[in-house]
Amino acid sequence: MATAKEGRTPKNPDWLTRYEIVARVTSAIHCANYVREGEHYTFDLNGILKPEKSTANPCLGILARLQPAFLLSADRASLGAHPISPGWNTFDCFDTGIDHGGTGKVCVRLELRDVETGELVSEATLD
């Protein structure tokens, strides 16, 4: 039986240093934390935020929403599959949005990026 740590190890262990997950802000309307469209959050494959490589302000409303995606990413990577699910890669923050009594709304799309080149990695190019 695998331990919790072994269960999070990608089938190709070098993926941990080769790739990172980027949550790119695709929409930001009246965000109370001043997150802006085009900014991003960068994470390692275990879902640990890399603040030095992120451009968006910290916001628990969006960061907390991404946690289930990192569990799925780790699971997919442990099977040797592309860590970003093609059907579950877009998320919004907890705020209900200004049109529903909240203050605003932020949406992000997850992408896999090569650490060395900065290029996005598609399903077809992942080895």
N, C-alpha and C positions, 0 to 999 in steps of 0.2 A: 504494500500500500504506500502511495506517495505521501510525503509530508506536505504541509501547506506551502513551504518554500519551493519544493520540487515541482509542485503543481503549477506554479507561476513561471517556471523556467520555460522559455521558448524551445521548441523542438530543435531549432538551430540556435544554440546559446550565444553565438556572435551577434545575433539580432539585438541583444541588449545594448551593445555599444555602437552598432551600425545604424540603428533607426531610432526615431523619436516620433511622438504623436503631437500633432499641431491641431489646436482647436481655433480655427479661423473665424472671426466675427463676421457673419454675413449680413447681419441687420442689427441696428442699435437705435432705438427710439426712446428719447427722454430718459436715458439711463441715469439713475441716482448716483452711480459710482463713476460716471463719465467714461464708460467703456464706449469705444467708437468703432464703427464699421471699418473693416480692413485690419484692425489690430488682431493680435493672437496671443494664445497661451501655449507654451511648449512644455511637454511632459516626457519623461522616459517611458519605456514600455510597461513599467509597473504602475504608471499613473502618478508618479512623483513630479510635482511642479518644478520646472526649471525657471525660476524667476529672472535669472540673468539673461535668458533667451526669450522671455515673454515681453510683449509690448503693451498689453492691456492692463489696466488697473486691477488689483485683486478684488474679486467679488464672490462672496460665498454663495450668492444666489445662482450663479452659473457654474461655479466650480463644483458645488455639491451635486448638481444635476448630472455631471459627467462621471461620477463615481461608478455607476453601473456599467457604463461603457468601458471603463478600464478593466473591470472584472471580465467582461466579454472579450476584450482585446487580449488579455493574458490567457484566457482559455483558448481562443483561436490560435494564438501564437504557439501554445503548448502542443497543439495538434499539427503545427507546420503550415497553418493557413494564414493568409494575410490578416494582420491584427485588426484592421478596420472592417467592420461588417458592411457590405454594400447596401444592406437594407436598414441599418440602424446606425446612422452616422451624423444625424442632425439633431441638435438639442436646443431648448430654450431655457431661459432662467425661470426662477420661481415667481417672479413678479407677474401679476395677472395682466399687466399692460394698462396704459392710460385709458383705453376705451372700456375697461372693466373695473375701474376704481383704483388701479395701482398707479405706480409712478412711471413705468416704462416697460420695455421689453428688449432683451438681447437674445439673438440666435447665433449658434456656432455650427460649423461643419468640421468634423474630424478628418484629418488627412495623415498619411504616413510620410515621413520625410527622411531622406538619407542624411545622417549627421555630417558626413564629410563634404558632400557636394551641395547640400541644401535643396536638392531636387526632390519633387514629390515622387512617391513610389506607387505605381499602379499594381494591380493584381498580376498583370502580365509580366512585369519586370521583377517581381519579388523572387529571389532564389532561396 
